[in-house]
Amino acid sequence: MENFEVCDRDIPKSLLERYLASDAIAVDTETMGLNPLRDRLCLVQLCDTKGYSSAVRIERGQSSAPNLQQLLEIPSILKIFHFARFDLATLSHHLDIDVTPVFCTKIASKLARTYSPRHGLKELVKEIAGIDLDKTAQSSDWGNVHDLSDEQLAYAANDVRYLHELSKRLTLMLQREGRWYLAEECFQCLPTFIHLDLLQYQNIFEH
């Protein structure tokens, strides 16, 4: 794939410098399941504003990635996720990375696109970018990180490739509808929800 690089355990210094020159980085993770306390982190995908993307293969039992941590924790670069709540919990639990600042396209979509009940990445990319994403590799075995198929790597790259455009379009919609302040407040609340998730609290705001 063009403008796509696969790294082991961490991003190299050269790639770190490239990403540090961007004002926003799109980020995603692939795991063995949806429970960060049980299911291990396998892959971290990144994409800058110029469309250069990479996938970092995380080894079983790995607990740190210093260059990745530096990038994801630097406050001058916006990190864009789709369903940030899960990815942030995963990165915190497995690599001790506290990502900041954050934009979540799923939260933004739910606040802006109240005309639709569908807020998945596939639906957003179809509506906003006019591209039909192939999601067949979504539920596959990501654990064999050194033998991922071309289909899996293409899927991983596409999951971050369109997040920059989505964040820009959704921001404009939120500002137009007078809801941008709500999105900012929601993004700022994410660390609290993540701490609660990792402590396995559920529904504490319910009656």
URDALIN-V572257 format. One line per field, one symbol per residue. ss: DSSP state (@ for helix, = for strand, . for the rest). phi: phi as a letter, one per 20 degrees, with the letter a starting at -180 (. if undefined). psi: psi as a letter, one per 30 degrees, with the letter a starting at -180 (. if undefined). Layout:
ss = ???
phi = ???
psi = ???
This chain:
ss = ...=====....@@@@@@@@...========.........=======.....=====........@@@@@@@@....====..@@@@@@@@@@@@......===@@@@@@@@........@@@@@@@@@...............@@@..@@@@@@@@@@@@.@@@@@@@@@@@@@@...@@@@@@@@@@@@@@@@@@@.........
phi = .flbcdcdmaefgffgffffeeebcecbcccerddgfddfedbcdcbefenecbcdeefgnfcbbgfffgffeffedfddcdmggffffffffeclddfafccdffffffeeefecedcffgfffffedmcefedfegecfefefecffgfffffffffdfdffffffffffffffemdfffffffffeggfffffffemfclfeff
psi = kkhkkklkelkleeeeeeeffkfkkkkllklgagjffeklkekkklkafggkllkjkklkfkglieeeeeeffkffkkkkljifeeeeeeeeeeghkjkklkkjfeeeeeeehffkgjgleeeeeeeefgkjkjgfgeiljffifghkleeeeeeeefffegeeeeeeeeeeeeeegggeeeeeeeeffeeeeeeeefggkkhffl.
